[in-house]
């Protein structure tokens, strides 16, 4: 089994910043691809960012230039630095890791951007 645990969500004012973390643990030796998704109420789950073991990154159009994905391989942790937050960034943010055992999701962490 593989477990993903997100943290770092919360309430922030527009223009503020948050840093999300996702720790991967369990029966896994290494992780190649790590992704962040989000889902706002009443909307479909949306791709946010991708990073692979070579530190190649890809971002969704709505977060490009504001969010930064990074990782610490020794800690099997992926981060999402979110700057210049907008009310439309309000969502539950999920970490996602595809493995040869299947694709795993965390339980999500709520981010609310509101004044």
Rosetta silent file (secondary structure, phi, psi, omega in degrees, C-alpha in Angstrom):
SEQUENCE: XXXXXXXXXXXXXXXXXXXXXXXXXXXXXXXXXXXXXXXXXXXXXXXXXXXXXXXXXXXXXXXXXXXXXXXXXXXXXXXXXXXXXXXXXXXXXXXXXXXXXXXXXXXXXXXXXXX
SCORE:     score description
SCORE:     0.000 S_00000001
   1 L     0.000  146.535  177.564    0.000    0.000    0.000 S_00000001
   2 E  -121.300  136.964 -177.798    1.009    3.560   -0.720 S_00000001
   3 E  -123.001  140.041  176.821   -0.229    6.518    1.318 S_00000001
   4 E  -122.754  130.293 -178.760   -0.298   10.204    0.454 S_00000001
   5 E  -128.450  112.182  178.356   -0.861   12.837    3.119 S_00000001
   6 E   -89.254  154.059  174.257   -1.423   16.466    2.171 S_00000001
   7 E  -156.083  167.870  175.083   -1.112   19.404    4.541 S_00000001
   8 L   105.905   -5.275  178.966   -0.794   23.183    4.496 S_00000001
   9 L   -71.969  172.582  178.871   -4.251   24.254    3.422 S_00000001
  10 E   163.679 -166.727  179.246   -6.228   26.974    5.125 S_00000001
  11 E  -100.491  130.759 -179.619   -7.926   30.336    4.801 S_00000001
  12 E  -142.133  150.114  178.766   -5.987   33.135    3.116 S_00000001
  13 L   -78.584  154.627  174.775   -6.866   36.578    1.790 S_00000001
  14 L   -53.313  136.943 -176.490   -6.722   37.368   -1.926 S_00000001
  15 L    90.182   -9.600 -178.319   -3.145   38.105   -2.932 S_00000001
  16 L   -82.779 -175.529 -177.108   -1.780   35.915   -0.167 S_00000001
  17 L  -132.205  152.825  171.887    0.332   32.778   -0.268 S_00000001
  18 E  -144.087  154.735  174.560    0.182   29.205    0.968 S_00000001
  19 E  -125.502  118.077  177.707    2.510   26.242    0.714 S_00000001
  20 E   -94.583  149.433  176.071    1.051   22.765    0.429 S_00000001
  21 E  -128.501  151.199  174.618    2.970   19.584    1.177 S_00000001
  22 E  -141.595  118.473 -179.802    2.290   15.956    0.290 S_00000001
  23 E  -100.980  130.975  178.142    4.268   13.132    1.871 S_00000001
  24 E  -100.698  131.610  179.140    4.376    9.742    0.158 S_00000001
  25 E  -144.239  171.553  177.622    4.844    6.687    2.364 S_00000001
  26 E   109.880 -151.901 -173.611    4.281    2.949    2.376 S_00000001
  27 L   -83.732   67.802 -179.036    5.381    0.151    0.112 S_00000001
  28 L  -149.011  133.424 -175.971    7.208    2.282   -2.417 S_00000001
  29 L   -89.158  -41.070  179.644   10.924    2.711   -3.035 S_00000001
  30 L  -151.747  162.667 -177.801   10.927    5.760   -5.246 S_00000001
  31 L  -126.467  130.791  177.113    8.520    8.065   -7.008 S_00000001
  32 L   -91.308  -73.091 -175.494    8.847    9.373  -10.557 S_00000001
  33 L   -92.940  135.660  174.381    5.804   11.503  -11.318 S_00000001
  34 E  -132.566  135.916 -175.693    4.052   13.629   -8.684 S_00000001
  35 E  -133.294  157.503  168.307    1.053   15.814   -9.486 S_00000001
  36 E  -118.383  137.405  171.911   -1.331   18.265   -7.847 S_00000001
  37 E  -127.171  167.338  173.155   -4.994   18.526   -8.773 S_00000001
  38 E  -144.661  157.795  178.556   -7.802   20.560   -7.305 S_00000001
  39 E  -142.575  118.174  176.611  -11.575   20.397   -7.203 S_00000001
  40 L   -90.355  156.286  179.951  -13.872   23.301   -6.478 S_00000001
  41 L   -55.200  129.188  177.054  -17.481   22.752   -5.364 S_00000001
  42 L    77.487    5.107 -178.729  -19.667   21.786   -8.301 S_00000001
  43 L  -121.138  163.101  177.155  -16.728   21.555  -10.690 S_00000001
  44 L   -76.412  157.594  176.878  -14.648   18.757  -12.163 S_00000001
  45 L   -63.946  136.836 -172.414  -11.230   17.922  -10.813 S_00000001
  46 E  -120.315  136.022  175.126   -8.638   20.167  -12.481 S_00000001
  47 E   -68.423  134.708  179.752   -4.948   19.541  -13.189 S_00000001
  48 E  -111.088  -53.825 -175.029   -2.698   21.994  -11.352 S_00000001
  49 E  -161.232  158.307 -176.530    0.931   20.925  -11.685 S_00000001
  50 E  -138.468  143.195  171.295    3.296   18.062  -12.497 S_00000001
  51 E  -145.495  139.793  176.522    6.890   17.279  -11.613 S_00000001
  52 L  -111.378 -176.370 -174.405    8.976   14.220  -12.482 S_00000001
  53 L   -68.754  -16.176  175.741   12.171   12.794  -11.050 S_00000001
  54 L   -91.757    6.976  179.256   14.205   14.950  -13.435 S_00000001
  55 L    67.045   22.808  171.927   12.490   18.028  -11.967 S_00000001
  56 L   -76.904  133.457 -175.301   10.704   18.722  -15.233 S_00000001
  57 E  -123.487  151.517  175.304    7.541   20.688  -14.460 S_00000001
  58 E  -138.708  143.036 -179.141    4.242   21.423  -16.161 S_00000001
  59 E  -126.822  150.060  170.431    1.487   23.769  -14.966 S_00000001
  60 L   -69.006  152.211 -175.743   -2.172   24.243  -15.677 S_00000001
  61 L   -60.550  -33.164 -174.766   -2.967   27.445  -17.536 S_00000001
  62 L   -75.321  -13.706 -177.682   -4.910   28.938  -14.646 S_00000001
  63 L  -118.292   -5.195 -176.502   -1.972   28.752  -12.213 S_00000001
  64 L   -57.999  131.928  179.539    1.002   29.327  -14.504 S_00000001
  65 L    88.473  -12.108 -179.737    3.272   32.074  -13.186 S_00000001
  66 L  -116.000  -32.523 -177.963    1.690   32.012   -9.704 S_00000001
  67 E  -107.945  148.804  176.677    2.218   28.456   -8.444 S_00000001
  68 E  -133.930  125.358  176.416    5.481   26.523   -8.176 S_00000001
  69 E   -97.271  141.033  177.473    5.777   22.772   -7.741 S_00000001
  70 E  -148.185  172.638 -178.874    8.908   21.284   -6.182 S_00000001
  71 E  -150.346  156.217  173.751    9.993   18.075   -4.531 S_00000001
  72 E  -124.342  104.056 -174.474   12.380   16.595   -1.997 S_00000001
  73 L   -65.613  -35.899 -179.795   13.233   13.079   -3.085 S_00000001
  74 L   -62.801  -33.138 -179.740   14.906   12.155    0.185 S_00000001
  75 L   -96.989   -0.627 -176.378   11.697   12.993    2.040 S_00000001
  76 L    46.938   51.887 -176.209    9.427   11.657   -0.757 S_00000001
  77 E  -128.972  139.213  173.406    7.561   14.922   -0.517 S_00000001
  78 E  -116.373  143.609 -177.695    6.079   17.205   -3.145 S_00000001
  79 E  -120.160  156.495  172.307    5.298   20.847   -2.483 S_00000001
  80 E  -135.913  106.516  175.353    3.051   23.441   -4.075 S_00000001
  81 E   -86.888  120.632 -176.033    3.947   27.063   -3.412 S_00000001
  82 E  -115.960  116.042  179.435    0.908   29.174   -4.222 S_00000001
  83 L  -115.731  164.625  178.209    1.336   32.937   -4.575 S_00000001
  84 L    49.669   47.935 -175.094   -0.998   35.735   -5.641 S_00000001
  85 L   -66.101  145.129 -179.566   -3.958   33.627   -4.634 S_00000001
  86 L  -120.567  158.062  177.564   -7.376   34.477   -6.042 S_00000001
  87 H   -55.809  -32.085 -179.686  -10.870   33.558   -4.832 S_00000001
  88 H   -73.248   -4.694  173.226  -11.168   31.226   -7.831 S_00000001
  89 H   -83.321   -6.088  178.795   -8.263   29.191   -6.415 S_00000001
  90 L   -61.475  124.230 -176.385  -10.601   28.038   -3.642 S_00000001
  91 E  -177.865  170.631  166.132  -10.773   24.243   -3.829 S_00000001
  92 E   -90.144  127.931 -177.567   -9.721   20.996   -2.244 S_00000001
  93 E  -102.059  131.265 -176.494   -6.176   20.278   -3.400 S_00000001
  94 E  -120.846  141.528  172.922   -5.116   16.687   -3.993 S_00000001
  95 E   -94.738  145.210 -175.216   -1.761   15.072   -4.445 S_00000001
  96 E  -139.524  132.433 -179.494   -1.528   12.275   -7.055 S_00000001
  97 E  -136.336  115.646  174.370    1.172    9.684   -7.650 S_00000001
  98 E   -84.339  135.486  178.238    1.071    7.061  -10.407 S_00000001
  99 E  -135.136  173.969  177.074    2.988    3.868   -9.626 S_00000001
 100 L   -74.899   -4.732  175.048    3.269    0.410  -11.111 S_00000001
 101 L   -95.443   -7.012 -175.514    0.872   -0.674   -8.357 S_00000001
 102 E   133.275  178.526  179.209   -1.750    1.833   -9.444 S_00000001
 103 E  -102.252  130.581 -175.739   -2.476    5.552   -9.111 S_00000001
 104 E  -113.384  146.817  178.499   -2.808    6.928   -5.593 S_00000001
 105 E  -124.831  148.010  169.665   -4.552   10.024   -4.269 S_00000001
 106 L   -81.741 -179.818 -177.756   -4.338   11.825   -0.976 S_00000001
 107 L   -84.377  -12.359  177.527   -7.375   12.782    1.052 S_00000001
 108 L    95.586  153.625  174.941   -7.072   16.422    0.031 S_00000001
 109 E  -134.760  133.572 -174.423   -6.483   19.701    1.834 S_00000001
 110 E   -80.756  130.988  171.696   -8.905   22.636    1.700 S_00000001
 111 E  -118.794  124.067  178.933   -7.690   25.992    0.416 S_00000001
 112 E  -123.765  123.160  179.540  -10.062   28.923    0.810 S_00000001
 113 E  -111.139  109.876 -175.203   -9.222   32.340   -0.609 S_00000001
 114 L  -158.216  148.467  175.061  -11.533   34.975    0.786 S_00000001
 115 L   -94.884    0.000    0.000  -11.486   38.396    2.390 S_00000001
